[in-house]
Amino acid sequence: MNTLRLVALGAGALIALTTLVTATAEAAKCVMAGGSATGLTQDIAKVMATNALGQSISSYGGKASGKVAMKCDANMLMSTCTAKQRACK
């Protein structure tokens, strides 16, 4: 009976270890891609930052995953925006 418990415990540990290694490998295939741009208006800067983000994801060779996070800083003359999004292979 003790041998059966030991085998069951070993099998459970092996399954847990395999799941952990697989989850770690999947997480390693994703990156946070980003693109930044400056334009005369905030709308122009957003469009250009989104395009730069798309080029960043394309050069990584991944696919976009999740929502785009956009952050803009407006100055007196120009607006600068940064777009970030998760990309996975």
Legacy VTK file of the C-alpha trace (Angstrom):
# vtk DataFile Version 3.0
C-alpha trace
ASCII
DATASET POLYDATA
POINTS 89 float
0.000 0.000 0.000
2.856 2.386 0.787
4.400 1.684 -2.607
1.145 2.631 -4.334
1.014 5.933 -2.421
4.613 6.669 -3.317
3.967 5.996 -7.015
0.829 8.191 -6.953
2.731 10.984 -5.224
5.566 10.764 -7.752
3.133 10.836 -10.683
1.340 13.865 -9.228
4.639 15.700 -8.774
5.655 14.878 -12.351
2.368 16.232 -13.720
2.692 19.419 -11.656
6.282 19.942 -12.838
5.298 19.404 -16.480
2.465 21.932 -16.166
4.792 24.495 -14.578
7.450 24.094 -17.282
4.839 24.381 -20.058
3.337 27.530 -18.529
6.796 29.085 -18.186
7.639 28.276 -21.811
4.377 29.853 -23.015
4.988 33.023 -21.006
8.480 33.342 -22.455
7.085 33.585 -25.996
5.281 36.886 -25.312
6.713 40.395 -25.136
5.364 43.889 -24.564
5.786 45.630 -27.910
5.653 49.391 -28.260
5.727 52.256 -30.694
6.158 55.978 -30.140
5.511 58.976 -32.389
5.322 62.771 -32.331
2.849 64.781 -34.412
1.345 68.241 -34.770
-1.924 67.054 -33.236
-2.718 64.293 -30.772
-4.752 62.416 -33.389
-1.813 62.347 -35.806
0.527 61.189 -33.033
-1.906 58.382 -32.075
-2.144 57.107 -35.649
1.621 57.214 -36.114
2.247 55.477 -32.737
-0.251 52.747 -33.668
1.563 52.235 -36.980
4.918 52.074 -35.176
3.437 49.489 -32.783
2.285 47.395 -35.744
5.773 47.509 -37.246
7.287 46.521 -33.904
4.997 43.496 -33.600
5.639 42.559 -37.232
9.427 42.705 -36.816
9.107 40.508 -33.698
7.177 37.995 -35.786
4.298 37.744 -33.355
0.582 38.416 -33.197
-1.077 41.126 -31.148
-2.799 39.956 -27.985
-5.035 42.124 -25.820
-5.863 45.811 -25.914
-3.574 48.621 -27.006
-2.469 50.908 -24.157
-2.061 54.472 -25.454
-0.414 57.266 -23.476
-0.065 60.787 -24.864
1.772 63.886 -23.645
0.653 67.187 -25.144
3.084 70.101 -25.352
2.440 73.583 -26.663
3.706 72.711 -30.147
3.618 68.933 -30.553
1.986 65.796 -29.109
3.896 62.625 -28.350
2.077 59.296 -27.982
3.279 55.840 -27.016
1.286 52.712 -27.874
1.988 49.389 -26.110
0.484 45.958 -26.643
1.330 42.373 -25.781
2.652 40.306 -28.708
2.998 36.520 -28.691
4.635 34.069 -31.070
LINES 1 90
89 0 1 2 3 4 5 6 7 8 9 10 11 12 13 14 15 16 17 18 19 20 21 22 23 24 25 26 27 28 29 30 31 32 33 34 35 36 37 38 39 40 41 42 43 44 45 46 47 48 49 50 51 52 53 54 55 56 57 58 59 60 61 62 63 64 65 66 67 68 69 70 71 72 73 74 75 76 77 78 79 80 81 82 83 84 85 86 87 88
